[in-house]
Amino acid sequence: MPKISVEIPAELLADLDEHVGDDGKFVNRSDAVRASIRKNLDLLDEIDARHDRLDGDRASTAAESRGGADE
């Protein structure tokens, strides 16, 4: 899996960290970021589909390649 580097404001990172760890929804930051990206891309695909900016095959293929909708 490729690695990327992202600069995130401290406040946003603190909010993210509230959802990570033993008491959080995600095991680690990477898991949280991946889930967030998947969800955001799915939402963007839905918006594009509503505005006829995606053909049907592209929308379903994009979601499948991301592992479908995450929680």
C-alpha positions, 0 to 999 in steps of 0.5 A: 500500500502506498504511503502519503504525507499530509499536513493537518492543522492541530485542531483537526488532528486532535478531533481525529484522535478522539476517534482513534484508540481503545475507546475510539471507532478506529484502530489507528490514524491511518484507518480513520483517514482511509475510512474518511477518504472513502466516505467522502469519495462516495458522497462526491460520486453520489452528487456527481450521479445526481447531476449526471456527471458520472455514467453508471459504470464509473460510479459503481466501479469507483465505490467497489474499488474503494471497498464500498461504503464505510461506516 
